[in-house]
Amino acid sequence: MSDLPRRLRLAAVNIDGVLLNDTFSPLIHQFVTRRGGSYSADVERRVFSQRQAVAGQAMADSVPEELTGQQALDAYFEERAVYLADHPVEIMDGAIALLGRLREAGLPAVCYGGLEKSHFDEHLGAYAALFTGPRYICTNEVRPGLKEITEHFGLEHGEVLFIDDVARVAEAARALDVPFIGHPSTFEHSHQAELMREAGARHVVGSLNEIDGALLRTLDAEAAAGTVWAGSEAPKSRAGAGV
């Protein structure tokens, strides 16, 4: 893709599940099932891409133990430290090449996610030059953060392409009519691919290598024409799935 974008000005790429491997789904599944809860699509809807306080309460509500949201959150991060000792955070296959293709397409990239910037610095700091300033935006307080990221750069909805692994972000993208590429988790118990289809996402990839020049040109043309979500069915209304 050598010609400049017609509409897209920025790519916002989620950190965990897109640039870094998914260490959240397996751990949340473990948290729920070890405590006698049932892991379901509804659990994922209520936990994923939520503010930490909201996610903690949702995890507490998903198990039969009597836990406050803060207790659930504290227990989760304790278990996460143990889990990561045997299942370390790794850069996803094709992640760095994807950033290169975005740059070649004329799209500066910014990274975002719910953890503090230290998470970005530790795992992607060596590649910080591949991102435009501020390089990483923490969206914990503004989940899912599409409007806030767009406004941070002084852009309009439709000028930012979002690449994320969570269906709730797809729902927010549809509500705002902004370009979206889904990269759902391959975790065996994950419901995100199914939920993205329910959300009406049309561009869903199984590998970052599928996000190539042709797909970027397609998204750019759709964004210019205002047809990013044309032809897809509106998702059913759900509690907690707001923008």
ZAKE-362418 format. One record per residue (C-alpha): x, y, z; residue number from 1; residue in one letter. Coordinates in steps of 0.02 Angstrom, whole numbers, always signed. Layout:
<tordrens>
TORDREN     px     py     pz resi resn
TORDREN      X      Y      Z  NUM    a
...
</tordrens>
This chain:
<tordrens>
TORDREN     px     py     pz resi resn
TORDREN     +0     +0     +0    1    m
TORDREN   +105   +142    -65    2    s
TORDREN    -26   +278    -88    3    d
TORDREN    -75   +386    +60    4    l
TORDREN   -236   +345   +153    5    p
TORDREN   -394   +429    +91    6    r
TORDREN   -476   +433   +262    7    r
TORDREN   -377   +339   +394    8    l
TORDREN   -250   +441   +491    9    r
TORDREN   -203   +328   +638   10    l
TORDREN   -204   +146   +692   11    a
TORDREN   -242   +113   +876   12    a
TORDREN   -180    -61   +921   13    v
TORDREN   -227   -150  +1082   14    n
TORDREN    -81   -218  +1181   15    i
TORDREN   -137   -382  +1263   16    d
TORDREN   -211   -506  +1141   17    g
TORDREN   -149   -414   +987   18    v
TORDREN    +31   -359  +1008   19    l
TORDREN    +60   -470  +1159   20    l
TORDREN     -9   -644  +1188   21    n
TORDREN   -173   -667  +1279   22    d
TORDREN   -131   -698  +1461   23    t
TORDREN   -299   -637  +1523   24    f
TORDREN   -426   -763  +1456   25    s
TORDREN   -338   -918  +1526   26    p
TORDREN   -313   -836  +1695   27    l
TORDREN   -491   -771  +1712   28    i
TORDREN   -554   -943  +1661   29    h
TORDREN   -443  -1018  +1797   30    q
TORDREN   -502   -890  +1925   31    f
TORDREN   -685   -929  +1894   32    v
TORDREN   -680  -1118  +1874   33    t
TORDREN   -563  -1151  +2021   34    r
TORDREN   -690  -1065  +2132   35    r
TORDREN   -836  -1167  +2068   36    g
TORDREN   -904  -1039  +1946   37    g
TORDREN   -960  -1068  +1768   38    s
TORDREN   -856   -984  +1633   39    y
TORDREN   -968   -918  +1495   40    s
TORDREN   -987   -787  +1361   41    a
TORDREN  -1081   -681  +1487   42    d
TORDREN   -931   -685  +1605   43    v
TORDREN   -821   -622  +1464   44    e
TORDREN   -945   -486  +1420   45    r
TORDREN   -946   -422  +1598   46    r
TORDREN   -759   -435  +1630   47    v
TORDREN   -663   -399  +1470   48    f
TORDREN   -616   -220  +1424   49    s
TORDREN   -697   -151  +1580   50    q
TORDREN   -621    -37  +1710   51    r
TORDREN   -527   -142  +1838   52    q
TORDREN   -653   -100  +1975   53    a
TORDREN   -797   -157  +1864   54    v
TORDREN   -705   -314  +1809   55    a
TORDREN   -663   -358  +1989   56    g
TORDREN   -846   -348  +2040   57    q
TORDREN   -896   -451  +1888   58    a
TORDREN   -770   -586  +1935   59    m
TORDREN   -834   -586  +2114   60    a
TORDREN  -1013   -605  +2049   61    d
TORDREN   -959   -752  +1939   62    s
TORDREN   -907   -867  +2082   63    v
TORDREN  -1003   -940  +2230   64    p
TORDREN   -876   -876  +2356   65    e
TORDREN   -919   -719  +2452   66    e
TORDREN   -796   -593  +2382   67    l
TORDREN   -798   -406  +2362   68    t
TORDREN   -745   -336  +2196   69    g
TORDREN   -581   -276  +2271   70    q
TORDREN   -547   -446  +2350   71    q
TORDREN   -576   -530  +2183   72    a
TORDREN   -462   -406  +2097   73    l
TORDREN   -324   -429  +2227   74    d
TORDREN   -338   -618  +2214   75    a
TORDREN   -332   -606  +2024   76    y
TORDREN   -171   -506  +2021   77    f
TORDREN    -92   -624  +2149   78    e
TORDREN   -136   -772  +2040   79    e
TORDREN    -77   -677  +1886   80    r
TORDREN    +97   -659  +1959   81    a
TORDREN   +106   -847  +1988   82    v
TORDREN    +32   -886  +1817   83    y
TORDREN   +156   -775  +1724   84    l
TORDREN   +302   -866  +1803   85    a
TORDREN   +257  -1018  +1697   86    d
TORDREN   +165   -929  +1556   87    h
TORDREN   +265   -772  +1518   88    p
TORDREN   +205   -625  +1417   89    v
TORDREN   +271   -637  +1239   90    e
TORDREN   +261   -530  +1083   91    i
TORDREN   +135   -605   +963   92    m
TORDREN   +195   -681   +801   93    d
TORDREN   +183   -549   +666   94    g
TORDREN   +162   -404   +787   95    a
TORDREN   +319   -309   +739   96    i
TORDREN   +291   -343   +555   97    a
TORDREN   +114   -275   +572   98    l
TORDREN   +181   -112   +643   99    l
TORDREN   +296   -102   +493  100    g
TORDREN   +152   -128   +371  101    r
TORDREN    +49     +6   +458  102    l
TORDREN   +193   +128   +440  103    r
TORDREN   +215    +83   +256  104    e
TORDREN    +30   +115   +232  105    a
TORDREN    +50   +291   +300  106    g
TORDREN    -33   +250   +467  107    l
TORDREN    +59   +298   +626  108    p
TORDREN    +16   +178   +767  109    a
TORDREN    -22   +204   +949  110    v
TORDREN    -39    +64  +1077  111    c
TORDREN   -174    +58  +1211  112    y
TORDREN   -234    -54  +1351  113    g
TORDREN   -298    -65  +1528  114    g
TORDREN   -134    -86  +1620  115    l
TORDREN    -12    +51  +1665  116    e
TORDREN   +120   +112  +1542  117    k
TORDREN   +252    +11  +1635  118    s
TORDREN   +174   -144  +1554  119    h
TORDREN   +207    -68  +1382  120    f
TORDREN   +382    -14  +1431  121    d
TORDREN   +429   -186  +1494  122    e
TORDREN   +367   -286  +1346  123    h
TORDREN   +368   -167  +1198  124    l
TORDREN   +489    -31  +1254  125    g
TORDREN   +622    -95  +1136  126    a
TORDREN   +504    -56   +992  127    y
TORDREN   +441   +112  +1057  128    a
TORDREN   +507   +202   +903  129    a
TORDREN   +378   +110   +798  130    l
TORDREN   +238   +203   +887  131    f
TORDREN   +185   +384   +876  132    t
TORDREN   +184   +489  +1035  133    g
TORDREN   +130   +461  +1171  134    p
TORDREN   +160   +282  +1110  135    r
TORDREN    +45   +205  +1241  136    y
TORDREN   -122   +262  +1314  137    i
TORDREN   -193   +181  +1470  138    c
TORDREN   -381   +164  +1449  139    t
TORDREN   -425    +89  +1619  140    n
TORDREN   -528   +239  +1672  141    e
TORDREN   -613   +264  +1503  142    v
TORDREN   -649    +87  +1443  143    r
TORDREN   -658    +47  +1303  144    p
TORDREN   -581   +216  +1259  145    g
TORDREN   -617   +236  +1073  146    l
TORDREN   -686   +412  +1091  147    k
TORDREN   -547   +465  +1207  148    e
TORDREN   -407   +400  +1096  149    i
TORDREN   -484   +483   +944  150    t
TORDREN   -504   +648  +1035  151    e
TORDREN   -327   +639  +1106  152    h
TORDREN   -260   +654   +929  153    f
TORDREN   -387   +784   +876  154    g
TORDREN   -460   +666   +746  155    l
TORDREN   -637   +624   +694  156    e
TORDREN   -727   +459   +712  157    h
TORDREN   -687   +361   +555  158    g
TORDREN   -507   +423   +547  159    e
TORDREN   -440   +297   +674  160    v
TORDREN   -430   +111   +640  161    l
TORDREN   -446     +6   +798  162    f
TORDREN   -372   -168   +810  163    i
TORDREN   -429   -265   +963  164    d
TORDREN   -461   -440  +1030  165    d
TORDREN   -621   -402  +1126  166    v
TORDREN   -799   -400  +1057  167    a
TORDREN   -853   -261  +1175  168    r
TORDREN   -733   -147  +1081  169    v
TORDREN   -812   -204   +917  170    a
TORDREN   -982   -155   +988  171    e
TORDREN   -916    +16  +1036  172    a
TORDREN   -837    +36   +864  173    a
TORDREN  -1002     -5   +781  174    r
TORDREN  -1095   +120   +890  175    a
TORDREN   -972   +255   +836  176    l
TORDREN   -961   +192   +655  177    d
TORDREN   -772   +178   +661  178    v
TORDREN   -657    +53   +572  179    p
TORDREN   -620   -105   +669  180    f
TORDREN   -518   -263   +645  181    i
TORDREN   -547   -404   +767  182    g
TORDREN   -410   -524   +822  183    h
TORDREN   -502   -638   +945  184    p
TORDREN   -411   -752  +1065  185    s
TORDREN   -375   -931  +1014  186    t
TORDREN   -393   -989  +1195  187    f
TORDREN   -499  -1147  +1189  188    e
TORDREN   -632  -1080  +1306  189    h
TORDREN   -640   -906  +1230  190    s
TORDREN   -806   -839  +1166  191    h
TORDREN   -735   -683  +1083  192    q
TORDREN   -741   -743   +903  193    a
TORDREN   -925   -788   +924  194    e
TORDREN   -963   -623  +1012  195    l
TORDREN   -876   -525   +875  196    m
TORDREN   -986   -609   +746  197    r
TORDREN  -1138   -565   +852  198    e
TORDREN  -1076   -385   +858  199    a
TORDREN  -1075   -380   +669  200    g
TORDREN   -886   -365   +646  201    a
TORDREN   -845   -404   +464  202    r
TORDREN   -655   -394   +473  203    h
TORDREN   -597   -529   +593  204    v
TORDREN   -426   -610   +574  205    v
TORDREN   -347   -764   +648  206    g
TORDREN   -170   -703   +617  207    s
TORDREN    -91   -531   +619  208    l
TORDREN    -14   -574   +450  209    n
TORDREN   -190   -562   +377  210    e
TORDREN   -188   -374   +412  211    i
TORDREN    -99   -333   +250  212    d
TORDREN    -99   -194   +123  213    g
TORDREN   -256   -259    +38  214    a
TORDREN   -357   -263   +199  215    l
TORDREN   -295    -91   +250  216    l
TORDREN   -344    -21    +80  217    r
TORDREN   -516    -99   +101  218    t
TORDREN   -539    -22   +274  219    l
TORDREN   -478   +146   +210  220    d
TORDREN   -600   +143    +64  221    a
TORDREN   -743    +92   +178  222    e
TORDREN   -699   +229   +301  223    a
TORDREN   -697   +357   +160  224    a
TORDREN   -865   +296    +97  225    a
TORDREN   -941   +281   +270  226    g
TORDREN   -980    +96   +242  227    t
TORDREN   -870    +15   +375  228    v
TORDREN  -1018    -70   +458  229    w
TORDREN  -1136    -74   +309  230    a
TORDREN  -1226   -239   +285  231    g
TORDREN  -1191   -307   +459  232    s
TORDREN  -1331   -342   +580  233    e
TORDREN  -1342   -236   +736  234    a
TORDREN  -1293   -329   +895  235    p
TORDREN  -1423   -367  +1026  236    k
TORDREN  -1429   -241  +1168  237    s
TORDREN  -1334   -299  +1323  238    r
TORDREN  -1303   -226  +1493  239    a
TORDREN  -1125   -169  +1511  240    g
TORDREN  -1093   -155  +1324  241    a
TORDREN  -1096    +33  +1314  242    g
TORDREN   -975   +149  +1230  243    v
</tordrens>
